[in-house]
Amino acid sequence: MRNLIEDIPEADWTPIPYWMEGAADVAETTYTPFGGEPDAASARLIVRRVRPTPGSQLALFASYSYHGFITDRQGDTLQLEADHRRHAEIENAIRDLKYGVGLNHLPSGRFAANAAWMAVQVLAHNIARWTARIGLAEQVVTTKTLRRRFFSLVGRLTRSARRLTLHLPQDWPWGTQFGEALRRLRSLPHPV
């Protein structure tokens, strides 16, 4: 599979919008799964290649990471790849709902209790997403990460000269990021 992808000519790769400018391309080739079987049929293999992001770990001497999928759908390669990416984002949101806010543990055998639990969990998930997007200016941060880094923070609130001061741990690695997020969220206009 790797050889098949690496044999795609450079001219066939088309740049796509990505969060890092010029870091991702898409191409298409043909792949025959189970090629040794008598009834094997060829299918479209759409591949997205992504340059390594800061902090990512690749194989030795790898220039890209590749994400491919097989499809029998008709249509433009770029549209099919964008649709595939959107589908993956939805699956990540569902996974975050299940394991980040506990939607996989409905507490009761009663419909009304589970409906209330689900409403509260979806509200918590949306607040976490808004906090990440508006406060932290990041697209996707899991609820578990937000809870570990920010929501379960140990701090001390003091009052002096009619002002409240939040004292955070001194060597906390996300202190600057927390301060920026707090500033952004406080600058939002109050609802009327």
PyMOL CGO cylinders between C-alpha atoms (Angstrom):
from pymol import cmd
from pymol.cgo import CYLINDER

trace = [
    CYLINDER, 0.00, 0.00, 0.00, 2.81, 2.39, 0.90, 0.3, 1, 1, 1, 1, 1, 1,
    CYLINDER, 2.81, 2.39, 0.90, 4.56, 1.74, -2.43, 0.3, 1, 1, 1, 1, 1, 1,
    CYLINDER, 4.56, 1.74, -2.43, 1.30, 2.32, -4.30, 0.3, 1, 1, 1, 1, 1, 1,
    CYLINDER, 1.30, 2.32, -4.30, 0.86, 5.69, -2.59, 0.3, 1, 1, 1, 1, 1, 1,
    CYLINDER, 0.86, 5.69, -2.59, 4.48, 6.72, -3.11, 0.3, 1, 1, 1, 1, 1, 1,
    CYLINDER, 4.48, 6.72, -3.11, 4.19, 5.87, -6.83, 0.3, 1, 1, 1, 1, 1, 1,
    CYLINDER, 4.19, 5.87, -6.83, 1.53, 8.57, -7.32, 0.3, 1, 1, 1, 1, 1, 1,
    CYLINDER, 1.53, 8.57, -7.32, 3.14, 11.23, -9.55, 0.3, 1, 1, 1, 1, 1, 1,
    CYLINDER, 3.14, 11.23, -9.55, 3.85, 14.58, -7.88, 0.3, 1, 1, 1, 1, 1, 1,
    CYLINDER, 3.85, 14.58, -7.88, 1.74, 16.38, -10.51, 0.3, 1, 1, 1, 1, 1, 1,
    CYLINDER, 1.74, 16.38, -10.51, -1.37, 14.44, -9.38, 0.3, 1, 1, 1, 1, 1, 1,
    CYLINDER, -1.37, 14.44, -9.38, -1.33, 15.92, -5.86, 0.3, 1, 1, 1, 1, 1, 1,
    CYLINDER, -1.33, 15.92, -5.86, -3.76, 18.83, -5.39, 0.3, 1, 1, 1, 1, 1, 1,
    CYLINDER, -3.76, 18.83, -5.39, -3.36, 21.21, -2.41, 0.3, 1, 1, 1, 1, 1, 1,
    CYLINDER, -3.36, 21.21, -2.41, -6.35, 21.43, -0.05, 0.3, 1, 1, 1, 1, 1, 1,
    CYLINDER, -6.35, 21.43, -0.05, -7.26, 23.90, 2.70, 0.3, 1, 1, 1, 1, 1, 1,
    CYLINDER, -7.26, 23.90, 2.70, -5.65, 22.87, 5.95, 0.3, 1, 1, 1, 1, 1, 1,
    CYLINDER, -5.65, 22.87, 5.95, -4.97, 24.59, 9.27, 0.3, 1, 1, 1, 1, 1, 1,
    CYLINDER, -4.97, 24.59, 9.27, -1.28, 24.89, 8.30, 0.3, 1, 1, 1, 1, 1, 1,
    CYLINDER, -1.28, 24.89, 8.30, -0.82, 26.70, 4.99, 0.3, 1, 1, 1, 1, 1, 1,
    CYLINDER, -0.82, 26.70, 4.99, 0.34, 24.37, 2.19, 0.3, 1, 1, 1, 1, 1, 1,
    CYLINDER, 0.34, 24.37, 2.19, 0.62, 21.35, 4.46, 0.3, 1, 1, 1, 1, 1, 1,
    CYLINDER, 0.62, 21.35, 4.46, -1.90, 18.96, 2.90, 0.3, 1, 1, 1, 1, 1, 1,
    CYLINDER, -1.90, 18.96, 2.90, -2.56, 17.55, -0.58, 0.3, 1, 1, 1, 1, 1, 1,
    CYLINDER, -2.56, 17.55, -0.58, -4.96, 15.01, -2.04, 0.3, 1, 1, 1, 1, 1, 1,
    CYLINDER, -4.96, 15.01, -2.04, -4.55, 12.52, -4.89, 0.3, 1, 1, 1, 1, 1, 1,
    CYLINDER, -4.55, 12.52, -4.89, -6.37, 9.51, -6.25, 0.3, 1, 1, 1, 1, 1, 1,
    CYLINDER, -6.37, 9.51, -6.25, -5.22, 6.15, -7.53, 0.3, 1, 1, 1, 1, 1, 1,
    CYLINDER, -5.22, 6.15, -7.53, -6.70, 2.70, -8.10, 0.3, 1, 1, 1, 1, 1, 1,
    CYLINDER, -6.70, 2.70, -8.10, -6.35, -0.10, -5.59, 0.3, 1, 1, 1, 1, 1, 1,
    CYLINDER, -6.35, -0.10, -5.59, -7.48, -3.73, -5.75, 0.3, 1, 1, 1, 1, 1, 1,
    CYLINDER, -7.48, -3.73, -5.75, -8.14, -5.11, -2.29, 0.3, 1, 1, 1, 1, 1, 1,
    CYLINDER, -8.14, -5.11, -2.29, -7.57, -8.84, -1.99, 0.3, 1, 1, 1, 1, 1, 1,
    CYLINDER, -7.57, -8.84, -1.99, -5.90, -8.80, -5.39, 0.3, 1, 1, 1, 1, 1, 1,
    CYLINDER, -5.90, -8.80, -5.39, -5.13, -12.54, -5.25, 0.3, 1, 1, 1, 1, 1, 1,
    CYLINDER, -5.13, -12.54, -5.25, -8.81, -13.51, -5.06, 0.3, 1, 1, 1, 1, 1, 1,
    CYLINDER, -8.81, -13.51, -5.06, -10.59, -14.50, -8.28, 0.3, 1, 1, 1, 1, 1, 1,
    CYLINDER, -10.59, -14.50, -8.28, -13.45, -12.00, -7.81, 0.3, 1, 1, 1, 1, 1, 1,
    CYLINDER, -13.45, -12.00, -7.81, -11.25, -9.07, -6.74, 0.3, 1, 1, 1, 1, 1, 1,
    CYLINDER, -11.25, -9.07, -6.74, -12.47, -5.69, -8.00, 0.3, 1, 1, 1, 1, 1, 1,
    CYLINDER, -12.47, -5.69, -8.00, -10.61, -2.41, -8.26, 0.3, 1, 1, 1, 1, 1, 1,
    CYLINDER, -10.61, -2.41, -8.26, -11.74, 0.59, -6.23, 0.3, 1, 1, 1, 1, 1, 1,
    CYLINDER, -11.74, 0.59, -6.23, -10.84, 4.24, -5.90, 0.3, 1, 1, 1, 1, 1, 1,
    CYLINDER, -10.84, 4.24, -5.90, -8.17, 4.99, -3.31, 0.3, 1, 1, 1, 1, 1, 1,
    CYLINDER, -8.17, 4.99, -3.31, -8.23, 8.63, -2.23, 0.3, 1, 1, 1, 1, 1, 1,
    CYLINDER, -8.23, 8.63, -2.23, -5.18, 9.69, -0.24, 0.3, 1, 1, 1, 1, 1, 1,
    CYLINDER, -5.18, 9.69, -0.24, -4.50, 12.81, 1.79, 0.3, 1, 1, 1, 1, 1, 1,
    CYLINDER, -4.50, 12.81, 1.79, -0.87, 13.51, 2.58, 0.3, 1, 1, 1, 1, 1, 1,
    CYLINDER, -0.87, 13.51, 2.58, 0.01, 15.86, 5.42, 0.3, 1, 1, 1, 1, 1, 1,
    CYLINDER, 0.01, 15.86, 5.42, 3.35, 17.43, 6.29, 0.3, 1, 1, 1, 1, 1, 1,
    CYLINDER, 3.35, 17.43, 6.29, 4.48, 16.69, 9.84, 0.3, 1, 1, 1, 1, 1, 1,
    CYLINDER, 4.48, 16.69, 9.84, 3.09, 19.11, 12.40, 0.3, 1, 1, 1, 1, 1, 1,
    CYLINDER, 3.09, 19.11, 12.40, 5.23, 20.42, 15.25, 0.3, 1, 1, 1, 1, 1, 1,
    CYLINDER, 5.23, 20.42, 15.25, 5.53, 17.67, 17.83, 0.3, 1, 1, 1, 1, 1, 1,
    CYLINDER, 5.53, 17.67, 17.83, 4.29, 14.85, 15.59, 0.3, 1, 1, 1, 1, 1, 1,
    CYLINDER, 4.29, 14.85, 15.59, 6.19, 11.61, 15.39, 0.3, 1, 1, 1, 1, 1, 1,
    CYLINDER, 6.19, 11.61, 15.39, 6.76, 9.96, 12.02, 0.3, 1, 1, 1, 1, 1, 1,
    CYLINDER, 6.76, 9.96, 12.02, 8.74, 7.01, 10.79, 0.3, 1, 1, 1, 1, 1, 1,
    CYLINDER, 8.74, 7.01, 10.79, 12.40, 7.61, 10.12, 0.3, 1, 1, 1, 1, 1, 1,
    CYLINDER, 12.40, 7.61, 10.12, 12.98, 9.60, 6.90, 0.3, 1, 1, 1, 1, 1, 1,
    CYLINDER, 12.98, 9.60, 6.90, 9.23, 10.13, 6.32, 0.3, 1, 1, 1, 1, 1, 1,
    CYLINDER, 9.23, 10.13, 6.32, 8.26, 13.40, 4.66, 0.3, 1, 1, 1, 1, 1, 1,
    CYLINDER, 8.26, 13.40, 4.66, 4.48, 13.00, 5.01, 0.3, 1, 1, 1, 1, 1, 1,
    CYLINDER, 4.48, 13.00, 5.01, 1.87, 11.06, 6.88, 0.3, 1, 1, 1, 1, 1, 1,
    CYLINDER, 1.87, 11.06, 6.88, -0.74, 9.49, 4.61, 0.3, 1, 1, 1, 1, 1, 1,
    CYLINDER, -0.74, 9.49, 4.61, -4.45, 9.01, 5.26, 0.3, 1, 1, 1, 1, 1, 1,
    CYLINDER, -4.45, 9.01, 5.26, -6.22, 6.95, 2.64, 0.3, 1, 1, 1, 1, 1, 1,
    CYLINDER, -6.22, 6.95, 2.64, -9.70, 5.57, 2.18, 0.3, 1, 1, 1, 1, 1, 1,
    CYLINDER, -9.70, 5.57, 2.18, -11.33, 3.32, -0.38, 0.3, 1, 1, 1, 1, 1, 1,
    CYLINDER, -11.33, 3.32, -0.38, -14.62, 4.35, -1.93, 0.3, 1, 1, 1, 1, 1, 1,
    CYLINDER, -14.62, 4.35, -1.93, -16.99, 3.34, -4.67, 0.3, 1, 1, 1, 1, 1, 1,
    CYLINDER, -16.99, 3.34, -4.67, -18.79, 6.69, -4.67, 0.3, 1, 1, 1, 1, 1, 1,
    CYLINDER, -18.79, 6.69, -4.67, -18.90, 8.81, -7.79, 0.3, 1, 1, 1, 1, 1, 1,
    CYLINDER, -18.90, 8.81, -7.79, -17.81, 12.41, -7.66, 0.3, 1, 1, 1, 1, 1, 1,
    CYLINDER, -17.81, 12.41, -7.66, -14.90, 14.80, -7.51, 0.3, 1, 1, 1, 1, 1, 1,
    CYLINDER, -14.90, 14.80, -7.51, -11.88, 13.64, -5.51, 0.3, 1, 1, 1, 1, 1, 1,
    CYLINDER, -11.88, 13.64, -5.51, -11.63, 16.87, -3.52, 0.3, 1, 1, 1, 1, 1, 1,
    CYLINDER, -11.63, 16.87, -3.52, -15.31, 16.82, -2.57, 0.3, 1, 1, 1, 1, 1, 1,
    CYLINDER, -15.31, 16.82, -2.57, -15.18, 13.18, -1.49, 0.3, 1, 1, 1, 1, 1, 1,
    CYLINDER, -15.18, 13.18, -1.49, -12.08, 13.81, 0.63, 0.3, 1, 1, 1, 1, 1, 1,
    CYLINDER, -12.08, 13.81, 0.63, -13.68, 16.88, 2.29, 0.3, 1, 1, 1, 1, 1, 1,
    CYLINDER, -13.68, 16.88, 2.29, -16.82, 14.83, 2.98, 0.3, 1, 1, 1, 1, 1, 1,
    CYLINDER, -16.82, 14.83, 2.98, -14.69, 12.07, 4.51, 0.3, 1, 1, 1, 1, 1, 1,
    CYLINDER, -14.69, 12.07, 4.51, -12.92, 14.62, 6.75, 0.3, 1, 1, 1, 1, 1, 1,
    CYLINDER, -12.92, 14.62, 6.75, -16.25, 16.13, 7.91, 0.3, 1, 1, 1, 1, 1, 1,
    CYLINDER, -16.25, 16.13, 7.91, -17.47, 12.64, 8.76, 0.3, 1, 1, 1, 1, 1, 1,
    CYLINDER, -17.47, 12.64, 8.76, -14.34, 12.04, 10.86, 0.3, 1, 1, 1, 1, 1, 1,
    CYLINDER, -14.34, 12.04, 10.86, -14.94, 15.32, 12.76, 0.3, 1, 1, 1, 1, 1, 1,
    CYLINDER, -14.94, 15.32, 12.76, -18.47, 14.21, 13.60, 0.3, 1, 1, 1, 1, 1, 1,
    CYLINDER, -18.47, 14.21, 13.60, -17.18, 10.85, 14.83, 0.3, 1, 1, 1, 1, 1, 1,
    CYLINDER, -17.18, 10.85, 14.83, -14.66, 12.66, 17.03, 0.3, 1, 1, 1, 1, 1, 1,
    CYLINDER, -14.66, 12.66, 17.03, -17.46, 14.79, 18.53, 0.3, 1, 1, 1, 1, 1, 1,
    CYLINDER, -17.46, 14.79, 18.53, -19.50, 11.66, 19.26, 0.3, 1, 1, 1, 1, 1, 1,
    CYLINDER, -19.50, 11.66, 19.26, -16.47, 9.99, 20.86, 0.3, 1, 1, 1, 1, 1, 1,
    CYLINDER, -16.47, 9.99, 20.86, -15.92, 13.10, 22.98, 0.3, 1, 1, 1, 1, 1, 1,
    CYLINDER, -15.92, 13.10, 22.98, -19.57, 13.01, 24.07, 0.3, 1, 1, 1, 1, 1, 1,
    CYLINDER, -19.57, 13.01, 24.07, -19.24, 9.36, 25.04, 0.3, 1, 1, 1, 1, 1, 1,
    CYLINDER, -19.24, 9.36, 25.04, -15.91, 9.40, 26.84, 0.3, 1, 1, 1, 1, 1, 1,
    CYLINDER, -15.91, 9.40, 26.84, -15.32, 13.07, 27.63, 0.3, 1, 1, 1, 1, 1, 1,
    CYLINDER, -15.32, 13.07, 27.63, -18.58, 13.95, 29.34, 0.3, 1, 1, 1, 1, 1, 1,
    CYLINDER, -18.58, 13.95, 29.34, -19.92, 10.49, 30.14, 0.3, 1, 1, 1, 1, 1, 1,
    CYLINDER, -19.92, 10.49, 30.14, -22.72, 9.98, 27.65, 0.3, 1, 1, 1, 1, 1, 1,
    CYLINDER, -22.72, 9.98, 27.65, -21.83, 6.29, 27.51, 0.3, 1, 1, 1, 1, 1, 1,
    CYLINDER, -21.83, 6.29, 27.51, -23.03, 5.90, 31.14, 0.3, 1, 1, 1, 1, 1, 1,
    CYLINDER, -23.03, 5.90, 31.14, -26.73, 6.64, 31.09, 0.3, 1, 1, 1, 1, 1, 1,
    CYLINDER, -26.73, 6.64, 31.09, -27.68, 6.40, 34.76, 0.3, 1, 1, 1, 1, 1, 1,
    CYLINDER, -27.68, 6.40, 34.76, -31.14, 4.92, 34.66, 0.3, 1, 1, 1, 1, 1, 1,
    CYLINDER, -31.14, 4.92, 34.66, -33.52, 2.51, 33.02, 0.3, 1, 1, 1, 1, 1, 1,
    CYLINDER, -33.52, 2.51, 33.02, -36.05, 5.32, 32.77, 0.3, 1, 1, 1, 1, 1, 1,
    CYLINDER, -36.05, 5.32, 32.77, -36.36, 7.35, 29.63, 0.3, 1, 1, 1, 1, 1, 1,
    CYLINDER, -36.36, 7.35, 29.63, -36.98, 10.73, 31.35, 0.3, 1, 1, 1, 1, 1, 1,
    CYLINDER, -36.98, 10.73, 31.35, -33.91, 10.39, 33.60, 0.3, 1, 1, 1, 1, 1, 1,
    CYLINDER, -33.91, 10.39, 33.60, -31.71, 9.44, 30.66, 0.3, 1, 1, 1, 1, 1, 1,
    CYLINDER, -31.71, 9.44, 30.66, -33.12, 12.31, 28.58, 0.3, 1, 1, 1, 1, 1, 1,
    CYLINDER, -33.12, 12.31, 28.58, -32.26, 14.77, 31.36, 0.3, 1, 1, 1, 1, 1, 1,
    CYLINDER, -32.26, 14.77, 31.36, -28.77, 13.25, 31.71, 0.3, 1, 1, 1, 1, 1, 1,
    CYLINDER, -28.77, 13.25, 31.71, -28.23, 13.54, 27.97, 0.3, 1, 1, 1, 1, 1, 1,
    CYLINDER, -28.23, 13.54, 27.97, -29.39, 17.18, 27.89, 0.3, 1, 1, 1, 1, 1, 1,
    CYLINDER, -29.39, 17.18, 27.89, -26.97, 18.13, 30.67, 0.3, 1, 1, 1, 1, 1, 1,
    CYLINDER, -26.97, 18.13, 30.67, -24.09, 16.23, 29.04, 0.3, 1, 1, 1, 1, 1, 1,
    CYLINDER, -24.09, 16.23, 29.04, -24.67, 17.84, 25.64, 0.3, 1, 1, 1, 1, 1, 1,
    CYLINDER, -24.67, 17.84, 25.64, -24.80, 21.27, 27.31, 0.3, 1, 1, 1, 1, 1, 1,
    CYLINDER, -24.80, 21.27, 27.31, -21.49, 20.54, 29.08, 0.3, 1, 1, 1, 1, 1, 1,
    CYLINDER, -21.49, 20.54, 29.08, -19.97, 19.36, 25.80, 0.3, 1, 1, 1, 1, 1, 1,
    CYLINDER, -19.97, 19.36, 25.80, -21.07, 22.54, 24.00, 0.3, 1, 1, 1, 1, 1, 1,
    CYLINDER, -21.07, 22.54, 24.00, -19.67, 24.75, 26.77, 0.3, 1, 1, 1, 1, 1, 1,
    CYLINDER, -19.67, 24.75, 26.77, -16.36, 22.89, 26.53, 0.3, 1, 1, 1, 1, 1, 1,
    CYLINDER, -16.36, 22.89, 26.53, -16.31, 23.33, 22.74, 0.3, 1, 1, 1, 1, 1, 1,
    CYLINDER, -16.31, 23.33, 22.74, -17.11, 27.06, 23.03, 0.3, 1, 1, 1, 1, 1, 1,
    CYLINDER, -17.11, 27.06, 23.03, -14.41, 27.44, 25.67, 0.3, 1, 1, 1, 1, 1, 1,
    CYLINDER, -14.41, 27.44, 25.67, -11.85, 25.83, 23.36, 0.3, 1, 1, 1, 1, 1, 1,
    CYLINDER, -11.85, 25.83, 23.36, -12.91, 27.76, 20.27, 0.3, 1, 1, 1, 1, 1, 1,
    CYLINDER, -12.91, 27.76, 20.27, -13.55, 31.21, 21.77, 0.3, 1, 1, 1, 1, 1, 1,
    CYLINDER, -13.55, 31.21, 21.77, -11.33, 31.21, 24.85, 0.3, 1, 1, 1, 1, 1, 1,
    CYLINDER, -11.33, 31.21, 24.85, -8.37, 29.15, 23.70, 0.3, 1, 1, 1, 1, 1, 1,
    CYLINDER, -8.37, 29.15, 23.70, -8.75, 30.01, 19.98, 0.3, 1, 1, 1, 1, 1, 1,
    CYLINDER, -8.75, 30.01, 19.98, -8.30, 26.33, 19.10, 0.3, 1, 1, 1, 1, 1, 1,
    CYLINDER, -8.30, 26.33, 19.10, -10.56, 24.28, 16.87, 0.3, 1, 1, 1, 1, 1, 1,
    CYLINDER, -10.56, 24.28, 16.87, -10.61, 20.93, 18.59, 0.3, 1, 1, 1, 1, 1, 1,
    CYLINDER, -10.61, 20.93, 18.59, -9.65, 20.18, 22.18, 0.3, 1, 1, 1, 1, 1, 1,
    CYLINDER, -9.65, 20.18, 22.18, -11.24, 17.19, 23.87, 0.3, 1, 1, 1, 1, 1, 1,
    CYLINDER, -11.24, 17.19, 23.87, -13.34, 17.72, 26.96, 0.3, 1, 1, 1, 1, 1, 1,
    CYLINDER, -13.34, 17.72, 26.96, -11.04, 15.38, 28.87, 0.3, 1, 1, 1, 1, 1, 1,
    CYLINDER, -11.04, 15.38, 28.87, -8.04, 17.61, 28.05, 0.3, 1, 1, 1, 1, 1, 1,
    CYLINDER, -8.04, 17.61, 28.05, -9.93, 20.76, 29.04, 0.3, 1, 1, 1, 1, 1, 1,
    CYLINDER, -9.93, 20.76, 29.04, -11.00, 19.14, 32.30, 0.3, 1, 1, 1, 1, 1, 1,
    CYLINDER, -11.00, 19.14, 32.30, -7.47, 17.99, 33.11, 0.3, 1, 1, 1, 1, 1, 1,
    CYLINDER, -7.47, 17.99, 33.11, -5.75, 21.28, 32.22, 0.3, 1, 1, 1, 1, 1, 1,
    CYLINDER, -5.75, 21.28, 32.22, -8.28, 23.98, 33.10, 0.3, 1, 1, 1, 1, 1, 1,
    CYLINDER, -8.28, 23.98, 33.10, -11.58, 22.94, 34.67, 0.3, 1, 1, 1, 1, 1, 1,
    CYLINDER, -11.58, 22.94, 34.67, -10.11, 21.01, 37.61, 0.3, 1, 1, 1, 1, 1, 1,
    CYLINDER, -10.11, 21.01, 37.61, -7.56, 23.69, 38.39, 0.3, 1, 1, 1, 1, 1, 1,
    CYLINDER, -7.56, 23.69, 38.39, -6.62, 24.24, 42.00, 0.3, 1, 1, 1, 1, 1, 1,
    CYLINDER, -6.62, 24.24, 42.00, -6.39, 27.94, 42.77, 0.3, 1, 1, 1, 1, 1, 1,
    CYLINDER, -6.39, 27.94, 42.77, -7.16, 30.44, 45.50, 0.3, 1, 1, 1, 1, 1, 1,
    CYLINDER, -7.16, 30.44, 45.50, -9.49, 33.41, 45.18, 0.3, 1, 1, 1, 1, 1, 1,
    CYLINDER, -9.49, 33.41, 45.18, -8.68, 36.34, 47.48, 0.3, 1, 1, 1, 1, 1, 1,
    CYLINDER, -8.68, 36.34, 47.48, -10.29, 39.71, 48.04, 0.3, 1, 1, 1, 1, 1, 1,
    CYLINDER, -10.29, 39.71, 48.04, -8.28, 42.85, 48.75, 0.3, 1, 1, 1, 1, 1, 1,
    CYLINDER, -8.28, 42.85, 48.75, -9.30, 46.49, 48.28, 0.3, 1, 1, 1, 1, 1, 1,
    CYLINDER, -9.30, 46.49, 48.28, -12.65, 45.39, 46.86, 0.3, 1, 1, 1, 1, 1, 1,
    CYLINDER, -12.65, 45.39, 46.86, -10.94, 43.43, 44.07, 0.3, 1, 1, 1, 1, 1, 1,
    CYLINDER, -10.94, 43.43, 44.07, -10.93, 39.70, 43.54, 0.3, 1, 1, 1, 1, 1, 1,
    CYLINDER, -10.93, 39.70, 43.54, -7.59, 38.11, 42.65, 0.3, 1, 1, 1, 1, 1, 1,
    CYLINDER, -7.59, 38.11, 42.65, -7.16, 34.57, 41.39, 0.3, 1, 1, 1, 1, 1, 1,
    CYLINDER, -7.16, 34.57, 41.39, -3.91, 32.95, 42.54, 0.3, 1, 1, 1, 1, 1, 1,
    CYLINDER, -3.91, 32.95, 42.54, -2.81, 30.03, 40.37, 0.3, 1, 1, 1, 1, 1, 1,
    CYLINDER, -2.81, 30.03, 40.37, 0.04, 27.55, 40.87, 0.3, 1, 1, 1, 1, 1, 1,
    CYLINDER, 0.04, 27.55, 40.87, 3.38, 29.18, 40.02, 0.3, 1, 1, 1, 1, 1, 1,
    CYLINDER, 3.38, 29.18, 40.02, 4.90, 26.58, 37.71, 0.3, 1, 1, 1, 1, 1, 1,
    CYLINDER, 4.90, 26.58, 37.71, 1.64, 25.56, 36.07, 0.3, 1, 1, 1, 1, 1, 1,
    CYLINDER, 1.64, 25.56, 36.07, 2.44, 24.90, 32.36, 0.3, 1, 1, 1, 1, 1, 1,
    CYLINDER, 2.44, 24.90, 32.36, -0.87, 26.29, 31.05, 0.3, 1, 1, 1, 1, 1, 1,
    CYLINDER, -0.87, 26.29, 31.05, -0.94, 29.49, 33.13, 0.3, 1, 1, 1, 1, 1, 1,
    CYLINDER, -0.94, 29.49, 33.13, -0.38, 31.87, 30.21, 0.3, 1, 1, 1, 1, 1, 1,
    CYLINDER, -0.38, 31.87, 30.21, -2.90, 30.05, 28.06, 0.3, 1, 1, 1, 1, 1, 1,
    CYLINDER, -2.90, 30.05, 28.06, -5.46, 30.14, 30.90, 0.3, 1, 1, 1, 1, 1, 1,
    CYLINDER, -5.46, 30.14, 30.90, -4.91, 33.88, 31.39, 0.3, 1, 1, 1, 1, 1, 1,
    CYLINDER, -4.91, 33.88, 31.39, -5.41, 34.56, 27.68, 0.3, 1, 1, 1, 1, 1, 1,
    CYLINDER, -5.41, 34.56, 27.68, -8.57, 32.43, 27.59, 0.3, 1, 1, 1, 1, 1, 1,
    CYLINDER, -8.57, 32.43, 27.59, -9.95, 34.21, 30.64, 0.3, 1, 1, 1, 1, 1, 1,
    CYLINDER, -9.95, 34.21, 30.64, -9.22, 37.59, 29.04, 0.3, 1, 1, 1, 1, 1, 1,
    CYLINDER, -9.22, 37.59, 29.04, -10.94, 36.58, 25.79, 0.3, 1, 1, 1, 1, 1, 1,
    CYLINDER, -10.94, 36.58, 25.79, -14.00, 35.22, 27.57, 0.3, 1, 1, 1, 1, 1, 1,
    CYLINDER, -14.00, 35.22, 27.57, -14.31, 38.29, 29.80, 0.3, 1, 1, 1, 1, 1, 1,
    CYLINDER, -14.31, 38.29, 29.80, -14.17, 40.57, 26.76, 0.3, 1, 1, 1, 1, 1, 1,
    CYLINDER, -14.17, 40.57, 26.76, -17.29, 38.98, 25.24, 0.3, 1, 1, 1, 1, 1, 1,
    CYLINDER, -17.29, 38.98, 25.24, -20.30, 41.31, 25.26, 0.3, 1, 1, 1, 1, 1, 1,
    CYLINDER, -20.30, 41.31, 25.26, -22.89, 40.59, 27.92, 0.3, 1, 1, 1, 1, 1, 1,
    CYLINDER, -22.89, 40.59, 27.92, -26.23, 39.33, 26.59, 0.3, 1, 1, 1, 1, 1, 1,
    CYLINDER, -26.23, 39.33, 26.59, -29.06, 41.82, 26.78, 0.3, 1, 1, 1, 1, 1, 1,
]
cmd.load_cgo(trace, "trace")
